[in-house]
Structures are given as C-alpha cells and as structure tokens.
C-alpha cells in the first residue's frame, strides 16, 4: 500500500513530534516504532511528505535524515 505522510502541528501552530499517515494513523517520532521506521524508509524511497500546512516537501529526504 502506498501512503503519503504529513507533519503535524498543535492548534497553536507548533510542530509536534508526530507524523500523520494517509490512512489516519498517527506515528510518533520513536525509533522503536515499526511504523516510524517504515515512514522513514518510504520517504527516503520517494513517498510524499507534506509540511504541517499540506504543502509537499521537496526536501523530504533531507528532513527525514535529521530525525532520530
């Protein structure tokens, strides 16, 4: 299944440590989480990642490389 991903932010506009997946899953920034590992792998392989405002990130691989 091909997912798209989106960064998340609070109602106050502050980015938080959660990625939203297109099937509705919320993925925490936790290296022990299988979904998180798959998210990083898929984005590095070209899956779409949007910023918290819904814009497709052209630097998604660079962003993902900075994550734990």
Protein Blocks (a to p, Z undefined) as FASTA:
>chain_A
ZZdddddddfkopacfbdcdfkopacdddfklmklmmmmmmmmnopacddfkopacfklm
mmmmmpZZ
